[in-house]
């Protein structure tokens, strides 16, 4: 499976169509991670789980009808978007504790963490994730702080760094120097993109970069709290808010998927492991298609 890690989705698809079961599993795993990143970012986890499972089932049942590799990203993206629209399309605020947050409310963690950021970083995050604030105002503020969009991205990673180091939030994607290609990331998380063009292009591009998918997925609960205005009415921190000795860490990524020879018995389920959903239904159905 390690040799398949560097393959593109199109390459894996062609190998799967030629009868390579391992390539099919690798392809299915990437699609499930991608689907989860989109679903969690838009709706939050657990609200995203039902539309996510339905989308994965539709993908698994229909992927065999796709004849050209170049059509696969667009075809599969239409599926997840349709299911999310049926479920409400996007959450504009809310608290969704999960394994990554240590079962704590994201808004409570944000209220503590932002006191460790600079005032300009807090202001940038508050305004960037608030869709009611004109984008031109966000750009003007970011340009004062080092340039747009890099200043917003740097503030986001500064927040992730504080949450990880001082409050034991189990982030894995916290680069010292942000990837400049990921500049539109905060715009995506706050729902500022044009849903018919820009957002579709960004989400389709995510499929080619699983580190980006992971970054979005693990920050999704905090992004939703931010776009709900969690920084606007944060309480004053107190001595009780001081970081405590962190509990034993919980893995945030699942182990590599084992080869699947036949559909799993019983109902198909989305399994939560360390805050990341692994949708076994895709692997099972693809394996069944290969063996048929």
C-alpha positions in Angstrom: 0.0 0.0 0.0 3.0 2.4 0.6 3.7 2.4 -3.1 0.2 3.7 -3.7 0.6 6.7 -1.4 2.2 8.8 -4.1 -0.4 7.9 -6.8 -3.0 10.4 -7.9 -6.7 9.6 -7.7 -6.8 9.2 -11.4 -3.9 6.7 -11.4 -5.5 4.7 -8.6 -8.8 4.7 -10.4 -7.2 3.3 -13.6 -5.4 0.6 -11.6 -8.6 -0.3 -9.8 -10.4 -0.6 -13.1 -7.7 -3.0 -14.2 -8.4 -5.2 -11.3 -6.0 -4.0 -8.6 -7.9 -4.4 -5.3 -5.2 -2.6 -3.3 -5.5 0.5 -5.5 -9.3 0.3 -5.0 -8.9 0.4 -1.2 -6.4 3.2 -1.4 -8.7 5.2 -3.6 -11.7 4.5 -1.3 -9.7 5.6 1.8 -8.8 8.9 0.1 -12.4 9.6 -0.9 -13.7 8.9 2.6 -11.1 11.3 4.1 -12.0 13.9 1.5 -15.7 13.5 2.0 -15.3 13.7 5.8 -13.3 17.0 5.6 -16.0 18.6 3.4 -18.9 17.3 5.5 -17.3 18.2 8.9 -16.3 21.6 7.8 -19.8 22.4 6.5 -22.0 20.8 9.1 -19.8 19.7 12.0 -19.5 16.3 13.5 -21.8 14.6 14.5 -24.4 16.4 12.4 -22.5 15.5 9.2 -22.4 11.7 9.8 -25.7 10.7 8.2 -25.3 12.7 4.9 -21.7 11.5 4.9 -22.6 7.9 5.1 -25.3 8.3 2.4 -22.8 10.0 0.1 -20.3 7.3 0.7 -22.8 4.6 -0.1 -23.8 6.4 -3.3 -20.1 6.7 -4.3 -19.5 3.0 -3.7 -22.6 1.9 -5.6 -22.0 4.3 -8.6 -18.2 4.5 -9.0 -18.2 1.5 -11.4 -20.3 3.5 -13.8 -17.7 6.2 -14.2 -15.7 5.4 -17.4 -13.1 8.1 -17.4 -10.7 9.0 -14.6 -10.9 12.8 -15.4 -14.6 12.7 -14.6 -14.2 11.1 -11.2 -13.6 14.2 -9.0 -16.5 16.2 -10.4 -18.9 13.3 -10.3 -18.0 12.4 -6.7 -18.1 16.0 -5.6 -21.6 16.4 -6.8 -22.7 13.5 -4.6 -21.4 14.9 -1.3 -22.7 18.5 -2.1 -26.2 17.1 -2.8 -26.3 15.2 0.4 -25.1 18.1 2.5 -27.6 20.4 0.9 -30.3 18.0 1.8 -29.0 18.1 5.4 -28.8 21.9 5.7 -25.7 22.7 3.6 -23.8 24.6 6.3 -23.8 25.3 10.0 -23.3 29.0 10.8 -22.3 28.4 14.4 -22.4 25.7 17.2 -20.4 23.7 19.6 -19.4 20.2 18.5 -17.1 18.6 21.1 -15.2 15.5 19.8 -12.1 13.4 20.5 -9.9 16.1 19.1 -11.3 18.7 21.5 -11.0 16.3 24.4 -14.8 16.3 24.6 -14.7 20.0 25.6 -16.7 22.7 23.9 -14.7 24.4 21.2 -16.1 27.8 22.3 -14.7 27.3 25.8 -11.3 26.3 24.5 -11.3 29.3 22.1 -12.2 31.7 25.0 -9.0 30.5 26.8 -6.7 30.2 23.8 -7.3 33.7 22.3 -5.8 35.3 25.4 -2.5 33.9 24.3 -2.7 35.5 20.8 -2.0 39.1 19.9 -4.9 41.5 19.7 -4.5 41.8 15.9 -4.6 38.0 15.5 -7.8 37.9 17.5 -9.3 40.7 15.5 -8.3 39.1 12.2 -9.9 35.7 13.1 -13.1 37.3 14.4 -13.6 39.4 11.3 -12.4 36.8 8.8 -14.8 34.2 10.0 -17.7 36.6 10.3 -19.4 36.6 6.9 -21.2 39.8 7.8 -17.9 41.7 7.8 -17.1 42.9 4.3 -14.1 41.0 2.8 -12.5 44.4 1.8 -12.4 45.2 5.6 -10.7 41.9 6.3 -8.2 42.5 3.5 -7.4 45.9 4.8 -6.8 44.6 8.3 -4.7 41.7 7.1 -2.6 44.1 4.9 -1.7 46.0 8.1 -0.6 42.7 9.7 1.6 41.5 6.9 -0.5 40.9 3.9 -3.6 39.2 2.7 -4.4 36.3 2.9 -1.2 35.1 4.6 -1.8 37.1 7.8 -5.2 35.4 8.3 -3.7 32.0 7.7 -0.9 32.7 10.1 -3.4 33.8 12.8 -5.3 30.6 12.3 -2.1 28.5 12.8 -1.1 30.6 15.8 -4.5 29.6 17.3 -4.0 26.0 16.4 -0.5 26.0 18.0 -1.8 27.5 21.3 -4.7 25.0 21.4 -2.3 22.1 20.8 0.6 23.1 23.1 -1.4 24.5 26.0 -4.8 22.8 25.9 -3.8 19.4 24.5 -6.0 19.7 21.4 -4.8 16.8 19.3 -3.9 18.7 16.1 -1.4 17.2 13.7 -1.3 19.8 10.9 0.4 22.9 12.5 3.2 24.0 10.1 5.7 26.6 11.3 5.4 28.2 7.9 1.9 28.1 6.2 1.7 26.8 2.7 1.0 29.9 0.6 -1.1 27.8 -1.8 -3.5 27.3 1.1 -4.2 31.0 1.4 -8.0 30.6 0.6 -8.4 28.2 3.5 -10.0 30.6 6.0 -12.3 31.9 3.2 -13.5 28.4 2.6 -14.0 27.7 6.3 -16.1 30.8 6.9 -18.3 30.2 3.8 -17.2 33.3 1.9 -16.6 31.5 -1.4 -18.8 31.5 -4.4 -20.6 28.2 -4.0 -21.1 27.5 -7.7 -17.5 28.1 -8.8 -14.8 29.1 -6.3 -16.0 26.7 -3.6 -16.4 23.8 -5.9 -12.9 24.4 -7.3 -11.4 24.5 -3.9 -13.1 21.4 -2.6 -12.2 19.5 -5.7 -8.6 20.6 -5.3 -8.7 19.3 -1.7 -8.9 15.8 -3.1 -5.3 16.1 -4.3 -3.9 17.1 -0.9 -4.8 14.9 2.0 -2.8 17.1 4.4 -5.2 19.9 3.6 -8.1 17.6 4.1 -6.8 16.6 7.5 -6.1 20.2 8.5 -9.7 21.2 7.6 -11.2 18.1 9.3 -9.4 18.5 12.6 -10.2 22.2 12.8 -13.8 22.0 11.7 -15.4 22.3 15.2 -13.4 25.4 15.9 -14.1 26.9 12.5 -17.8 26.5 13.0 -17.6 28.1 16.5 -15.6 31.0 15.0 -18.1 31.6 12.2 -20.8 31.6 14.9 -19.1 34.5 16.6 -17.5 32.8 19.5 -14.8 35.5 19.8 -17.3 38.3 20.2 -18.6 37.4 23.7 -15.8 35.4 25.2 -15.6 35.5 29.0 -12.7 36.8 30.9 -10.1 34.1 31.6 -9.4 33.1 35.2 -6.9 31.1 37.2 -9.2 28.1 36.7 -8.6 28.4 32.9 -4.9 27.7 33.2 -3.7 24.7 31.2 -3.6 21.5 33.2 -1.5 18.4 32.8 -2.6 16.9 29.5 -4.3 13.5 29.5 -2.8 10.7 27.5 -3.0 11.6 23.8 -5.6 10.0 21.6 -4.6 9.1 18.0 -6.2 11.4 15.5 -5.7 9.2 12.5 -6.8 5.7 11.9 -4.5 2.9 11.1 -4.1 1.9 7.5 -7.1 0.0 6.2 -6.7 -3.7 6.0 -7.5 -5.5 2.8 -11.2 -6.2 2.4 -12.2 -9.3 0.6 -16.0 -9.0 0.9 -18.7 -6.7 2.1 -18.8 -6.4 5.9 -21.8 -8.2 7.5 -24.6 -6.3 9.0 -25.6 -2.6 8.6 -23.0 -0.2 7.1 -21.7 2.3 9.6 -19.4 5.3 9.9 -16.9 4.5 12.6 -15.3 7.4 14.6 -11.7 6.8 15.4 -9.8 9.6 17.2 -12.1 12.2 15.8 -11.8 11.1 12.1 -14.5 9.1 10.4 -13.5 6.0 8.4 -16.3 4.9 6.2 -15.9 1.1 5.8 -18.8 0.9 3.4 -16.7 2.2 0.5 -14.0 -0.3 1.0 -16.4 -3.2 1.4 -18.5 -2.3 -1.7 -15.4 -1.7 -3.9 -14.0 -5.0 -2.8 -17.2 -6.7 -3.7 -17.2 -5.1 -7.1 -13.7 -6.3 -7.7 -14.5 -9.8 -6.7 -17.7 -10.0 -8.8 
